[in-house]
Amino acid sequence: MDPFLDLLAGQYVILSQVKMYIYSYFFCLSNAIVSACEFLLVT
């Protein structure tokens, strides 16, 4: 396999993992904000 393509594939895998990590982080963050707002509205 071409080393350049190998490098490109490795970069793509790393980028997609980072993207998934960021997405899950923001998802948890928005969930926390929503539940905090609900908590404040209820009390």
Secondary structure, DSSP 4 states (H G I P E B T S, - for coil): --HHHHHHHHHHHHHHHHHHHHHHHHHHHHHHHHHHHHHHHH-
